[in-house]
Structure formats: structure tokens, C-alpha cells
Amino acid sequence: MTTATDLPDGSVTTERLLLRPFTLDDLPAYVRIRDEASVRDWLRSPDEPAAVIAERSLRHFMDEWRTRGYGPWAVIDRRSGELVGHHGLRHMPDFDGETEVLYTLTERVRRQGIGVEAGRAALAYGFDRLGLDRIMAITLHDNLASRGVMERLGMTYRREATHKGFPVVYYAIDRSDWQAAAV
Ligand SMILES: CC(C)(COP(=O)(O)OP(=O)(O)OC[C@H]1O[C@@H](n2cnc3c(N)ncnc32)[C@H](O)[C@@H]1OP(=O)(O)O)[C@@H](O)C(=O)NCCC(=O)NCCS
């Protein structure tokens, strides 16, 4: 089990990662990640330059931190100091205001358990620090990597849903399930 250390600005460190709010300095590296073919594909990115998509997302994530006090983190690989993706919690107005855990990592760091390592920190942040009762996640049916992260985090399939016009699967974990699994 990963142990995470909370820092006062909303950052968290785990064994291999620093999870911290984004700054505009992250934009060039984040554009490169959002421009990877697999990222564009799985996120069903609109037909716009990655620079536009990345800046919109990054500003949205920063706004969430500013106005709500939490949001998706920049994922920093502590070994290299590089930005390797986004991961964390996001308020979802179109899902009755529930909180989603969402994530995307650059191709070169995948399949090393980083999605799950950051995910455990995100769930701990949501349940322990924010006092949430439930955290949900959605993904396209055939995104086995995303579903794998959800399942390794103890989230369970609940229902079919629609998001931005795409059919998705909806997974969730309730506080009681998370507390039971953490024992
Ligand atoms: C989804 C994503 C963040 C997963 O990150 P990751 O660090 O590679 O995931 P992990 O290494 O923690 O893997 C967790 C589990 O997911 C499953 N999994 C991961 N990658 C997989 C793949 N390519 N195919 C099938 N299952 C996969 C496995 O069950 C894995 O556990 P295991 O390695 O013990 O078997 C990453 O693949 C990604 O960024 N994909 C592109 C963007 C995206 O799809 N984002 C999610 C949108 S909903």
C-alpha cells in the first residue's frame, strides 16, 4: 500500500510521485502529453490543436483549485522531475455534482502502477481530507487500462451512462467500501 504525505497547498507526495496543482509553467509539457495519439484518441479530443485543448484543460484545473479548493493534480515523476500527466479529483456538474477521479499519463510511464499509485492518493484525499461520501469514474467501454485502474482502486461497475455524447461505463467507490478495503 502506498503511503501518501499531504502538503498544505493541496499537494501530495507518494513513493514515486509529487501530485500538485498545475501552474501555467506546466503548459509546454502538458501540450506534448495531450498531443500523443493515444491520449487524443482515448480522451476523444476535439479536432483542435493540442495547444488549445491543453491550455483549456489546464486553466480549468487551476480554476477548480482556486474556486473549489481541489481539482486534478499535475503528476510529477520524482525521479526525473518531469510532468507525466494529470490525475486527481474533479467536480462533475453533469453527474449531479459528484466527484470524479480522472487521469491521463504520458505513454512512456504507463504500465508501472503509476495510475493506481496516484489513484490511491486521490481517493485518500477525497475521503479523508474532503470528506466525500462517494467518488466515481467514467470511461469508454473498451478502455481496459482505465477500467483496470478503477478496479485496482476498489471501484465497482455500477451502470451505463453518457458523457459529452459518448456511451461510457460508470464506476464508483463509496466511503464505506474504501474504509473497509483500507483496513
Ligand atoms: C489509463 C492510464 C492512466 C493507466 O495508467 P497506468 O499507470 O498505465 O496504469 P497502471 O499501471 O496503474 O495499471 C493498473 C491496471 O490497469 C490495467 N491496465 C493498465 N494498462 C492496461 C492496458 N494497456 N491494457 C489492459 N489493461 C491495462 C491492469 O489491470 C493494471 O494492473 P496490472 O498492471 O497489475 O495488471 C493510462 O493508460 C493512460 O493515460 N491512458 C491514455 C489516456 C486515458 O485513457 N485516460 C483515461 C480516460 S478515462
The ligand as a MOL file (V3000), in Angstrom:
LIG
                    3D

  0  0  0     0  0            999 V3000
M  V30 BEGIN CTAB
M  V30 COUNTS 48 50 0 0 0
M  V30 BEGIN ATOM
M  V30 1 C -5.4050 4.8650 -18.0740 0
M  V30 2 C -3.9650 5.1230 -17.6920 0
M  V30 3 C -3.8550 6.4130 -16.8880 0
M  V30 4 C -3.4840 3.9440 -16.8200 0
M  V30 5 O -2.2620 4.3000 -16.1940 0
M  V30 6 P -1.1340 3.2200 -15.8350 0
M  V30 7 O -0.2010 3.8520 -14.8840 0
M  V30 8 O -0.5550 2.6590 -17.0780 0
M  V30 9 O -1.9820 2.0970 -15.0880 0
M  V30 10 P -1.4110 1.0480 -14.0340 0
M  V30 11 O -0.0230 0.6430 -14.4320 0
M  V30 12 O -1.5980 1.6060 -12.6620 0
M  V30 13 O -2.3640 -0.1950 -14.2890 0
M  V30 14 C -3.4540 -0.5570 -13.4470 0
M  V30 15 C -4.1830 -1.7410 -14.0380 0
M  V30 16 O -4.8840 -1.3480 -15.2100 0
M  V30 17 C -4.8420 -2.4040 -16.1660 0
M  V30 18 N -4.1400 -1.9320 -17.3630 0
M  V30 19 C -3.2560 -0.9050 -17.4480 0
M  V30 20 N -2.8790 -0.7210 -18.7200 0
M  V30 21 C -3.5380 -1.6500 -19.4490 0
M  V30 22 C -3.5640 -1.9580 -20.8240 0
M  V30 23 N -2.8300 -1.2640 -21.7180 0
M  V30 24 N -4.3540 -2.9850 -21.2320 0
M  V30 25 C -5.1020 -3.6790 -20.3650 0
M  V30 26 N -5.1250 -3.4230 -19.0240 0
M  V30 27 C -4.3430 -2.4310 -18.5880 0
M  V30 28 C -4.1550 -3.5640 -15.4910 0
M  V30 29 O -5.1200 -4.3440 -14.8240 0
M  V30 30 C -3.2820 -2.8500 -14.4900 0
M  V30 31 O -2.9400 -3.6430 -13.4000 0
M  V30 32 P -1.7040 -4.7020 -13.5450 0
M  V30 33 O -0.5710 -3.9660 -14.2050 0
M  V30 34 O -1.4180 -5.0780 -12.1230 0
M  V30 35 O -2.2040 -5.8090 -14.3750 0
M  V30 36 C -3.0580 5.2170 -18.9480 0
M  V30 37 O -3.1760 4.0120 -19.6650 0
M  V30 38 C -3.4090 6.3650 -19.8770 0
M  V30 39 O -3.0400 7.5070 -19.6340 0
M  V30 40 N -4.1340 6.0830 -20.9770 0
M  V30 41 C -4.4690 7.0920 -22.0130 0
M  V30 42 C -5.4430 8.1520 -21.5240 0
M  V30 43 C -6.6680 7.5430 -20.8830 0
M  V30 44 O -7.2150 6.5660 -21.3680 0
M  V30 45 N -7.1160 8.1500 -19.7720 0
M  V30 46 C -8.3010 7.6910 -19.0880 0
M  V30 47 C -9.5120 8.2760 -19.7140 0
M  V30 48 S -10.9900 7.7080 -18.8770 0
M  V30 END ATOM
M  V30 BEGIN BOND
M  V30 1 1 1 2
M  V30 2 1 2 3
M  V30 3 1 2 4
M  V30 4 1 2 36
M  V30 5 1 4 5
M  V30 6 1 5 6
M  V30 7 2 6 7
M  V30 8 1 6 8
M  V30 9 1 6 9
M  V30 10 1 9 10
M  V30 11 2 10 11
M  V30 12 1 10 12
M  V30 13 1 10 13
M  V30 14 1 13 14
M  V30 15 1 14 15
M  V30 16 1 15 16
M  V30 17 1 15 30
M  V30 18 1 16 17
M  V30 19 1 17 18
M  V30 20 1 17 28
M  V30 21 1 18 19
M  V30 22 1 18 27
M  V30 23 2 19 20
M  V30 24 1 20 21
M  V30 25 1 21 22
M  V30 26 2 21 27
M  V30 27 1 22 23
M  V30 28 2 22 24
M  V30 29 1 24 25
M  V30 30 2 25 26
M  V30 31 1 26 27
M  V30 32 1 28 29
M  V30 33 1 28 30
M  V30 34 1 30 31
M  V30 35 1 31 32
M  V30 36 2 32 33
M  V30 37 1 32 34
M  V30 38 1 32 35
M  V30 39 1 36 37
M  V30 40 1 36 38
M  V30 41 2 38 39
M  V30 42 1 38 40
M  V30 43 1 40 41
M  V30 44 1 41 42
M  V30 45 1 42 43
M  V30 46 2 43 44
M  V30 47 1 43 45
M  V30 48 1 45 46
M  V30 49 1 46 47
M  V30 50 1 47 48
M  V30 END BOND
M  V30 END CTAB
M  END
